[in-house]
Amino acid sequence: MPKYLNPYAAVNDADLLSEAFARSQDERDPLSSLRAEFVIPTKGDLRNRRYGPVGNQTTHASSATARPDDHEESVYLCGNSLGLQPRRTREYVNRYLDTWASKGVQGHFKPLEGGHPPWLDLDDALKEQTARIVGALPTEVVVMETLTANLHLLMSSFYKPTPDRYKIIIEGKAFPSDHYAAQSQLAHHNVPSSALITITPPSADSPYLTTEHILSVISQHNATTALVLLPGIQFYSGQFFDIELITRHCHSLGIIVGWDLAHAVGNVPVKLHDWNVDFAAWCNYKYMNGGPGVIGGLFVHDNHGKVEQTQLDGDPNHINHTQLVYKPRLSGWWGSDKSTRFRMENEFIPIPGASGFQLSNPSALDMTSVLASLDVFSLTSIEALRARSLRLTAYLEERLLRYGNKTPPYKIITPANPAERGAQLSVLLNPGLLDHVLNYIEEHGVVVDERKPDVLRVAPAPLYNSFWDVHRFVVIFQEGCRRAIARTGSGSAETTNGAS
Ligand SMILES: Cc1ncc(COP(=O)(O)O)c(C=O)c1O
């Protein structure tokens, strides 16, 4: 792999490793102020076994378990799993509760001064902002259902196996839910399970998949493949795939391609419309900060969302002689024309675009929560966030690479090329260290997530994480590594590194 110049590589140890350096990076970045939009759990909140923040409880402060750093902000670098709560979410959800309490069913359609749009119109209200985040036209996106359910719904429209083309290509380490979804789609269509083709890395030592390798596997199966389903960012390695190039390659071979953007949305800029992506789906609970298990979103390219009326033979003025032509789908009443939805007639008239794929009356509570999070995104742009994210992750990388004058007892398995990763770095620890390191860092108020047996995923989310967070993480993490090595006697890689 070529070497990529880290902008922090030129900074000497005395500066780079200091807290003052991290603080100065935060001070000079105008986006640092967005952190104030979020509730950052304190270390005491995380240690506390009772429900709710420590600050709300009367008994905890005086308890024997109180610790001096309980009121310090925790080091939360886990937005790749569950984003933190925007402060405004509580206010928005309270407004939703007030509307429900005071208006009942009228909350669906009655415009209210100082309130949010009526629940019936919330899906439209979310489109513009969602579209900006994923590089789509507002008609191409909709907030609905959840990620795996949406992948199934989309595959029900886009995976149409024929005797010639029936294979689905995914990557070998696809998130299990995607694996199950693809497998069960094959079974649903009575296609043998051997038609699931998995792209695995050429080398067992690294999870990295070169674009050339991905393209070559697709080419190898070109005549028999109906669908390629890939992640925008791989959940384990953090690799950001070349969505544009892979999509173009699939289309040149007549293959439909869909993207699971769980780890990409709100993390990296994507241009789903311009890149001609056929379909995509995502969740709103990771970098989108909508709340645990909240309603997800999907994209259907304009090319596939059209609803056209064709004239049948006979009297051209008679309504019964026209027919709607649209992409077949599993449908429900919420995907049908809004103006006639409540007439309770049996003709399905799909809303043009992604909205026509909706099934059910969506949870207004969920949509309110997503609205709060989108309103935070609207305070900046995804491009500005990306610029900050590149700096934050480069700083994290450079700090991790410096481990005194020793070889670190871990290696970063996320690509070194900034264009091939988002916020997350995945750190592969030497065998036997993970549990000890994890215990130590959790004890010290750090939240990252683990992938057994040896990987920690560390994700500085540019909306709320600071350089100071990264500094504190690396100090605590590296101390955890030293202690784990001392305790286990393992991590024999901690030998003096003659190079530096
Ligand atoms: C890449 C990826 N795909 C699919 C899922 C499943 O999402 P859901 O449970 O919302 O369907 C996840 C969940 O974290 C994920 O990370």
PDBQT file of the ligand as one rigid body, heavy atoms in Angstrom, charges set to zero:
ROOT
HETATM    1  C1  LIG A 601     -23.611  -2.547   8.464  1.00  0.00    +0.000 C 
HETATM    2  C2  LIG A 601     -24.876  -2.883   9.188  1.00  0.00    +0.000 A 
HETATM    3  N1  LIG A 601     -25.881  -3.478   8.523  1.00  0.00    +0.000 NA
HETATM    4  C3  LIG A 601     -27.029  -3.815   9.140  1.00  0.00    +0.000 A 
HETATM    5  C4  LIG A 601     -27.223  -3.565  10.475  1.00  0.00    +0.000 A 
HETATM    6  C5  LIG A 601     -28.518  -3.978  11.109  1.00  0.00    +0.000 C 
HETATM    7  O1  LIG A 601     -29.276  -2.847  11.410  1.00  0.00    +0.000 OA
HETATM    8  P1  LIG A 601     -30.791  -2.952  11.970  1.00  0.00    +0.000 P 
HETATM    9  O2  LIG A 601     -30.732  -3.729  13.231  1.00  0.00    +0.000 OA
HETATM   10  O3  LIG A 601     -31.171  -1.521  12.215  1.00  0.00    +0.000 OA
HETATM   11  O4  LIG A 601     -31.596  -3.622  10.922  1.00  0.00    +0.000 OA
HETATM   12  C6  LIG A 601     -26.218  -2.926  11.201  1.00  0.00    +0.000 A 
HETATM   13  C7  LIG A 601     -26.399  -2.644  12.639  1.00  0.00    +0.000 C 
HETATM   14  O5  LIG A 601     -25.546  -2.139  13.323  1.00  0.00    +0.000 OA
HETATM   15  C8  LIG A 601     -25.007  -2.590  10.544  1.00  0.00    +0.000 A 
HETATM   16  O6  LIG A 601     -23.994  -2.018  11.198  1.00  0.00    +0.000 OA
ENDROOT
TORSDOF 0
